[in-house]
Each structure stands twice: as structure tokens, then as C-alpha cells.
Amino acid sequence: MIEENSTTVPSLESFEVAFEGYENLKSQNKLENSILTIIDFSLSSNQKRLWVIDMDSNEVLFHTLVAHGMNSGQEFATNFSNKSESHQSSLGFYLTAEIYTGKHGSSLKLDGIEKGVNDNARERAIVIHGADYVSETFARNNGRLGRSQGCPALPNNLTSKIISKIKNKSVLFIYHPSRKSGLVKGFVS
């Protein structure tokens, strides 16, 4: 099981689903490293709800804040979409892709692998990037984190470290309890 490394661990429910999907993708030889990133959108945006886990050492490498899409909700993410211009986050399993430099600096492309759930991620430009509105100070001053156009945005001070650890075909799983079935079925091939 995961070692805590002086941080909390994801909920058992989110981890079990993420682990099942991770193992499924690993058995299909779709992974190039042993990193599993879990985002739990059942939690408040004021809480650290992203975990980066090294599945070989069973160690939590990062545990931090992460933003959701502006049309997904205020403090809590409750609405999700795969449609362009929805400005909502998408749930499900992703494979991380290549790094590029965009308007938010170093950013990481994501390939959604669940048909109809997140497979438009690349077309929608859903990427991991840093943002000033993802900080404890912003949350304290506004009652919640700022929100993205659907991207899982990270604190600027951790973005490069996290991106360099999870790039190139690791698993990212975005969890919400409203979507319990079919999470590890229907992957885009």
C-alpha cells in the first residue's frame, strides 16, 4: 500500500478505481513509467486534492492544490463535460504526453482515453499548467481557488517539478463519485 511520506493519501475509493485503471493500462503496455496521478474532485478546491504517486516505491511524491474548470463549480466541482468551449473539467483516465511552452509557461499535454468522457482533451487544449490563482493565499482571500478553462492547473512553484515527473505516458486519473461505473472500461485505443 502507499506510504504516507508525511502527507495524506487519497480516499480508498478513488485510489481503488485509479489503481485498477493503472494496472489495466500497464497490462496493455501503454505506460512508460510507474507514476500514477490522482485528482479527487469530490474535495473542496481549498484542499490539497492532487497526489503524484510512484507505484514502484509506493511513495507519495507530491500532494498539492489543483484547480477545476470555471463552469464545473465554485468551491466544489460538480459539473463535467467533454465538449469544446464548455470550460468544464473532464473526469476519467488520461495518459500524459509531451511538454510544451505556452501562455502559462511549461505545460503538459494530456490524452483523454475514455471515449465520450475525456477523449476531446487534446482538441480542447486541456493541459496541466501553472497558475497564480492556484495558491493557499488565493483560496484564503476568495473562499476558493481560482478556476481554469477546464485544465487541472497547479501552483506555479510546483508545476515544473510535477510535469517533469509525470510526463510521457504516465496515468492521470480525475475522480468524482458521481461517475462510479465504467471508469476502467471503454478506453480509447
Residue pairs with C-beta under 8 A, 6 or more apart in sequence:
1 58
2 9
2 10
2 15
2 53
2 58
2 59
2 60
3 57
3 58
3 59
3 60
4 60
5 59
5 60
5 61
7 48
7 51
7 60
7 63
8 48
8 63
9 15
9 51
9 60
10 18
10 38
10 40
10 51
10 175
11 40
11 42
13 175
13 177
14 38
14 40
14 42
14 173
14 175
15 38
17 173
17 175
17 183
17 184
18 36
18 38
18 171
18 173
18 175
19 36
20 183
20 184
21 93
21 171
21 173
21 183
21 184
22 31
22 36
22 55
22 171
22 173
24 184
24 187
25 31
25 93
25 95
25 113
25 171
25 187
30 95
30 169
31 95
31 169
31 170
31 171
32 168
32 169
32 170
33 168
33 169
33 170
34 54
34 55
34 56
34 170
35 52
35 53
35 54
35 55
35 61
35 165
35 166
35 170
35 171
36 52
36 53
36 55
36 170
36 171
36 173
37 50
37 51
37 52
37 53
37 96
37 166
37 170
37 171
37 172
37 173
38 50
38 51
38 53
38 173
38 175
39 49
39 50
39 66
39 152
39 172
39 173
39 174
39 175
40 49
40 50
40 175
40 176
41 49
41 68
41 72
41 76
41 77
41 80
41 89
41 91
41 174
41 175
41 176
42 76
42 175
42 176
42 177
43 49
43 76
44 75
44 76
44 144
45 65
45 66
45 67
45 68
45 75
45 76
45 77
45 139
45 144
45 145
45 147
46 75
46 139
46 143
46 144
46 145
47 65
48 63
48 64
48 65
49 65
49 66
50 62
50 63
50 64
50 65
50 66
50 152
50 154
51 60
51 62
51 63
52 60
52 61
52 62
52 63
52 162
52 165
52 166
53 59
53 60
53 61
54 61
61 165
62 158
62 161
62 162
62 165
64 154
64 155
64 158
64 162
65 134
65 135
65 136
65 139
65 145
65 154
65 155
66 134
66 152
66 153
66 154
67 131
67 133
67 134
67 145
67 146
67 147
67 148
67 151
67 152
67 153
67 154
68 77
68 89
68 147
68 148
68 152
69 77
69 86
69 87
69 88
69 89
69 147
69 148
69 149
69 150
69 151
70 87
70 147
70 148
70 149
71 79
71 81
71 86
71 87
71 88
72 78
72 79
72 80
72 87
72 88
72 89
72 147
72 150
73 79
74 144
75 143
75 144
77 89
77 176
78 178
79 88
80 88
80 89
80 90
80 91
80 176
80 178
80 179
81 88
81 89
81 90
81 150
82 90
82 112
82 116
82 117
82 118
82 119
82 120
82 124
83 120
83 124
84 120
84 123
84 124
86 150
87 148
87 149
87 150
88 150
89 148
89 150
89 151
89 152
89 174
90 112
90 117
90 118
90 120
90 121
90 124
90 126
90 150
90 174
91 117
91 118
91 174
91 175
91 176
91 179
92 112
92 113
92 114
92 117
92 118
92 173
92 174
92 179
92 183
93 112
93 113
93 114
93 118
93 171
93 172
93 173
93 183
93 184
93 187
94 110
94 111
94 112
94 113
94 118
94 121
94 171
94 172
94 173
94 174
95 110
95 111
95 113
95 169
95 170
95 171
95 172
96 108
96 109
96 110
96 111
96 128
96 166
96 167
96 168
96 169
96 170
96 171
96 172
97 108
97 109
97 110
97 111
97 122
97 167
97 168
97 169
98 108
98 109
98 167
98 168
99 106
99 107
99 108
99 109
99 163
99 164
99 167
100 106
100 107
100 109
101 107
102 127
102 129
104 129
104 130
104 131
104 153
105 129
105 130
105 156
105 159
106 129
106 130
106 159
106 160
106 163
107 127
107 128
107 129
107 163
108 127
108 128
108 129
108 163
108 166
108 167
109 122
109 127
110 121
110 122
110 126
110 127
110 128
110 172
111 121
111 122
112 118
112 119
112 120
112 121
112 122
112 126
112 188
113 119
113 187
113 188
114 183
114 186
114 187
114 188
115 186
115 187
115 188
116 186
117 179
117 186
118 126
118 174
119 188
124 150
125 151
126 150
126 151
126 152
127 151
128 151
128 152
128 153
128 154
128 159
128 162
128 163
128 166
128 172
129 151
129 153
129 154
129 159
130 153
130 154
130 155
130 156
130 158
130 159
130 160
131 146
131 148
131 153
131 154
131 155
131 156
132 138
132 146
132 156
133 145
133 146
133 147
133 153
134 145
134 146
134 153
134 154
134 155
134 156
135 145
135 155
135 156
138 145
138 146
139 145
146 153
152 172
152 174
154 162
166 172
